[in-house]
Amino acid sequence: MSFLGQESQRCCLLLQLVLCGSLPLLGMIPLRAAQLPGLRPLALACFESGQLNACQAALLRAEALQRRAGSQSNYACQTLLLGLQADVIMSQLQAGRGDDALILLEEASNSCRGL
């Protein structure tokens, strides 16, 4: 891998870590604003394209949902959504898990119904 490619991946990962770390402080997404059905198309678009905008939208939606799951003590759902967030970040880095990420998305959709 070239030096520029590695540097680009590092910058992207750093941006994601800063963004995720600042969500609780900034309150960027109200807890009630996120809906589970809206996550699926965003995550699919991210997995297909790896584009920053699609992945960032999916990451923000999944973050709000996993916080909601945690506040409702729905830890199985919360864990799946945390895994989904990792898959979204890996897709941005062109290191996605392919079918395994799609399976996790389906599991999260089923486990988190009613969220």
Secondary structure, DSSP 8 states (H G I E B T S, - for coil): --HHHHHHHHHHHHHHHHHHHHHHHHT-S-TTT--HHHHHHHHHHHHHH--HHHHHHHHHHHHHHHHHHHHTT-HHHHHHHHHHHHHHHHHHTT---THHHHHHHHHHHHHTTT-
